[in-house]
Amino acid sequence: MPEGSRPDRVSEEFREILAEEIPKLKDPRVGFVTVLGVTVTPDLRLARVFYTTLGDERAHRATAAALASARGHLRKVIGTQVRMKVLPELRFEQEDTQGGPDRIEQLLRQLHDQEGT
């Protein structure tokens, strides 16, 4: 088994679950969120969730606050779908949308390269 393959699989599984679950949150502060990717540390203790959201700066802050407050719920949902001894802590990181489509394309290329290794 190549080194790093488990964190990569866990990252992809988390991305799929979160992309499905975040729109289901009942918090009105959550805007239109796109989960770009998830990176899990090699020790599987931390999962960094990269996302974008539409709206102005105020809407971005509101979405960030809503995701932070939903962290426990989202970990619980992941825990019901993924078998792990210890669930990683979730850390949400908003990607700067100022870079526009070029930045998103770069992130997608990085994710694709990571999957290929």
KABEL-V421775 format. One record per residue. N is the residue number from 0. RES is the residue in one small letter. PHI is phi in degrees with one decimal (* if undefined). Layout:
N;RES;PHI
N;RES;PHI
This chain:
0;m;*
1;p;-64.5
2;e;-64.2
3;g;89.1
4;s;-69.9
5;r;-66.7
6;p;-57.1
7;d;-65.5
8;r;-64.7
9;v;-63.5
10;s;-58.1
11;e;-66.3
12;e;-64.1
13;f;-61.0
14;r;-59.6
15;e;-63.6
16;i;-64.3
17;l;-66.7
18;a;-62.3
19;e;-83.7
20;e;-83.9
21;i;-58.5
22;p;-63.5
23;k;-82.6
24;l;-60.8
25;k;-88.8
26;d;-70.9
27;p;-66.8
28;r;-75.6
29;v;-74.6
30;g;-87.5
31;f;-77.2
32;v;-110.0
33;t;-115.7
34;v;-84.0
35;l;-81.1
36;g;178.8
37;v;-133.6
38;t;-119.6
39;v;-103.4
40;t;-64.6
41;p;-56.8
42;d;-84.6
43;l;60.7
44;r;-98.9
45;l;-137.4
46;a;-119.6
47;r;-94.1
48;v;-103.7
49;f;-97.3
50;y;-144.0
51;t;-126.1
52;t;-146.6
53;l;-87.8
54;g;115.5
55;d;-83.3
56;e;-58.2
57;r;-63.1
58;a;-64.9
59;h;-63.9
60;r;-64.8
61;a;-64.1
62;t;-64.2
63;a;-60.9
64;a;-65.3
65;a;-65.0
66;l;-65.7
67;a;-63.0
68;s;-74.2
69;a;-90.6
70;r;-51.9
71;g;-62.5
72;h;-62.2
73;l;-66.8
74;r;-63.1
75;k;-63.4
76;v;-62.2
77;i;-61.0
78;g;-60.8
79;t;-77.6
80;q;-107.3
81;v;-124.7
82;r;-90.7
83;m;-144.4
84;k;-65.5
85;v;-129.0
86;l;-81.1
87;p;-64.4
88;e;-70.5
89;l;-94.9
90;r;-128.5
91;f;-90.1
92;e;-130.3
93;q;-78.9
94;e;-81.6
95;d;-70.0
96;t;-83.7
97;q;-64.0
98;g;-70.4
99;g;65.5
100;p;-60.6
101;d;-62.7
102;r;-66.1
103;i;-64.4
104;e;-61.0
105;q;-62.4
106;l;-62.9
107;l;-63.9
108;r;-61.9
109;q;-61.9
110;l;-61.9
111;h;-63.7
112;d;-63.5
113;q;-64.9
114;e;-67.9
115;g;-75.1
116;t;-95.5
